[in-house]
């Protein structure tokens, strides 16, 4: 239903007078349109393209420029970005700290990307870290997490958590995965599961202490999906599947409780989707084939009905359903002076 049609119906039902409807229509046509989201997206895209473009330009002209000049140029740009951010810094606070300008956030993100570029360049060209590949990911993880908390930047926090996951051994060569079809290594799954649980526990502890509570959703989204995927993959495997199923159901129950406490639709969907996958696989794993032929059809019909019910009732599940309006009693009319003081 369009805005003019809404005004027309309100006018016809005498909820609005024609003068009020004309004023609202004029305000809707003349009010400024916010392009804040579009500008932030364009700036993020621009920072990424700038970093990639500098890398391509340096690679194509490496023989002409020289390695030392390239390293000095990247280091100078990186230090310039961090210097600008530090110059415009605000005092640290455990709560949300808003920058005076969005430019500071994007320059900090560019500085972190240049840091990764410089580190990778030094390792490839001069083998600075040798065979200690853990340092290549551990240094950015610690550095980015410190920057994220000092300058209150959730994008840098995501980069730090990703680098931390790489440091604990969650990187797998894509070619090896595709050639060996090894999607469920017990060591990889256990590492991912333990890492996810540790990050979730740490995030909840920091949230309980009131330290950057707006970071909790980022932690839980990244680590929660990682732990849930690992538990689901372990449940599909042959190595102690029952233990993985138990962990999966406990994680789903925990995210469901947290979603209701924080009125979060995202975490509720995470709990329901992963829990549905785990329980569905359980049914089709334990039931004999002769039962599955008749049970399978009714199961999916019933589950589709539950999905429709969920879409209509998710606000009540989250505890955010709008309360019904309460009728306010009309005060009794005041008695006239003649009635109160009869002659």
N, C-alpha and C positions, 0 to 999 in steps of 0.2 A: 504494500500500500504506500503510495507516494505521500510526501508531506502536504501538498495542496489538497489532496483528497481527505487526509486526516483533518485538516482545518475545516474543510467543507462539511464533513460529518459532525464535527464538534459545533459548528455554527448552526446546522440544522437541528441538532438536539438541544440548542440553546445553552450549551455548556460554555460557549464563548460568544461574545457580542461581535457584530461585524467589524467594529472599530478595533477590538483586540485581535481578531483574526488578521486584519490588514496589517497591523503593527508586527505581528509574529511573522507574516509572510515577507514583509520588508526587511526584517532583521535577518531572516534566513538567507535572503538574496544578497545582503550587503555585508554579512559577517565575514571576517577573513578566514581563509582556508589554510590549515596547518600543513606544512610540508616537512615537519621535523623528522618523521620517520624516513621519508624518501631521501632527505639530505644525509642522514646518518648512514643509510645503506650505500649511497653514492660515495661517501667519504671512506667507508670501510673497503669498498671495492677499489677505490682509487689508491689507498695505501697498499693493498695487495698487489695491484697492477704495477705500482711504482717499484716495489721491491722486486717483482719478477722482471720488470723491464731493465732495471739496473743490472740484475744478474745476467740477462741475455746480452746486454751491451758490453759488459766486462768480458764475458766468455768469447764474444766475437772479436774483440780487439785486445785479447790478452797478450799476444806476441808483441804488439806495438806499445802497449802501456807498461807492462812489466808487473811482476808479482808484488814487489814492494810498494809500488804506487797504488795498486788495487787495494792492498791491505790498509795502507794509510788513508785512502779515500773512504773505505767502509768504516774504519775506526773513527775518523773525523765526523762522519755523518751520525754514527751511533752516539758518540759522546755529545754531539750537538743536540741530539734529541733528548738524551737523558739530562743534559744541562738545562735545557729549556723547561722540561717538566719539573726539575728540582727547583728552578727559580720561581716557578708559578705554583709551588706546592702549597697545600693547606695543612694546618695542624692535624696530627693523627687523632682519630676518635674511633671507638669501638662500634659506633653506629654508622649510618649512611653519611658519607661526605660527598657533596655535590661540587663539581668544578665550576668555576666561573665561566669557562668556555669549553665547548666540546672539543676544541682543537687540541687541548692538552691530552685528552684521552687518545686521540688518533696519533699524536706524535709519540706517546708512550708505546703504543702498539707498533708503530714503525721502528722505534728503537729496539724493541724486542726482536722483531724480524731481522733487523740488521745484525743483532747480536748472534742469532742463529746462523746467519750467512757468514759472518766473520769466523765463528767457531768451526763451521764445516769446512771453510776454505783453508784455515790453518791446519786442520787435521788431514785433509786430502793432499795438500801441497807439501806440507812440512812434517806431517805425522807427529804433531806436537804431543798428543796423548799416548802415542805408541799403541800397544795392545790393550791398554786400559780403557776399553770402550764404555765401561760404566760411567766414567767421568764425563764423557761426551753428553750424556743425558742427565747425570746427577747435577752438574753445575747449572744448566738452564732451569732444572726443576727447582732448586733452592733459590736461585736468583729471581725467577719469575714469581714464585710464591711470596717472596719478600716484597717485591715491587707491587704485587696485587694488593697485599694488605696495607702497604704504606700509602699507596695512591688510590686505593679503593676502585680497582678495575677488574670487573668480572671476566672480560676477555683474556687478560693476562693470567687470571686465575685458571681459566680453562687450559691455557698453554702450559702452565706449571703442573697441573694435575696430569695432563697427557705426557709430559716429559717424565714425571714421576712414575707413571705406569710403564713407560719404556725402560726406565732404570731398573725396575724390579723384574724385568724379563718378559714383558708382554708383546715384544716385537717378534713376528714370525716372517720369514722370507716368503713373499707371495708366490714365487716360483715353486718353492718346495711344497707349499700347501696345495697348489694346483696340480703338481706332478704326482705327488704321493697321496693325494686325497686324505691328508691327515688333519681333519678338522677338530678332532677331539683327543688331543694329547692329554693324558692325566696330569702331567706336570704343568702344562699350560693352563688347564682348567682349574687346578688347585691354586695356582699362583693368582689367577684372575679372581677367584672366589675369595681368597684370603685378603688380597689387596682391596677388593670392593668392600668387604666387611670392615676392614680396618679404617678405610676412608669414611665410610658411613658412620662408624662409631665415633671417630674423631670429629666429624662435622656436627653430630648431635651433642657431643660434649662441649664444643665451642659455642653452639647455639644456646645450650643450657647456661653457660657462663656469660652470655650476652656479648660475645666477641664476633662482630661482623655477621649478624644473623641473616642478612640478605645474601650471604654467600652460601648458606645451607642448601638452598634449592639447586645451585650449580653443582655442589658436591654430590648431592643425592641423585641428581639426574645422570651424571657421568658414572659414578661408582655403582649406583643402583642398577642401571642397565647392564653394566659390565658383570656384576655379580649374578644378576638374574639370567643373563645369557649363558654364563659359565655353568650355573646350576642346571639350566634346561638342557644344555649340551651333555652334561654329565649324566642326567637322567635318561637321555637317549642312548648313552653308551652302554658298555658291558662291564665297566669297572665300578662296583658298588653303586648301582643305580638307585637303590633304596635310600642311601644316605644323601645323595644329591636331591632326591625328591623331597625328603624331609627338610633340607635346607631351603629348597625352592618354596615350599609351602610356608615356612617360617618367615622368609623374606617377604612373600606376598602379603601375609597377615600383618607384618610390621608396617609395610607401606600403606596398607589399607587403614590401619589405625592412625598413622601419621597424616594421611590424606584427610581423614575426618577431623583431626585436631586442627590442621592448618587450612581446611576447606580448599584443598588442591585437587583440581580435576585431573591434572597430569599424573600424579602419583596414584590416584584411584584407578586410572586406566592402565597404568603399568601393573598394578597388583592384579587386576582382573584379567588382563590379556595373558600374562605369564602363568597365572594360576589356571586359567582355562586350558592353555596348551598342556600344562602338566597333568591336570586331571583327565583331559580327553585321552592323552596317551596312556594313562593308567587304565582307563576303561578298556581300551582296545588292546591292551597288553595282557590283561588278566582274564578277559572273557574268552570263551572258546569260539571258534569260527562259526559254528552253527547258530550261536546266539547272536553274533554280530550282524548277520544278515537282516534279522528283524529289528534288533536293538539300534543299529547304526542310524537308520532313517529317523526313528522317533527321537533319538538323542539329538541329532542336529536340528530337528524341528523344535524340540524343547529349548535347546540352547539359543536358537534364533529368537524365540519368544522372550527368553530372558534378556537378550540384548535390547530388544524393543522396549521391554519394561525398564531396563536400566536407563535408556535414553530419556524416558519420561520421568524417571524418579531419581536421577542422579543428584539433584539438588537436595532432596531429602536425605539421601545417603551421606552427603557431605555435611548435612546440618546447616544448610544456608537457605532453606526454603523461606520465602517471604512470609512473615506473620500476617494473619488475617487482621484487617482493620477493626479496631475496637470502637464501638459506638460511644460517643461522649454524651452523657445525659445533659439535657437542656436545663439551665437554671430556672427556677420558678420566677414568674414575672413579679416585678416589684409592686407592692401595694401603694395605691395613691394616697395622697396626704389626707384627703377627705375620709377615706375608709379607715385609715389608722387613727385619725383624730376626729371622731364624730362629734358634732356640736350638740 
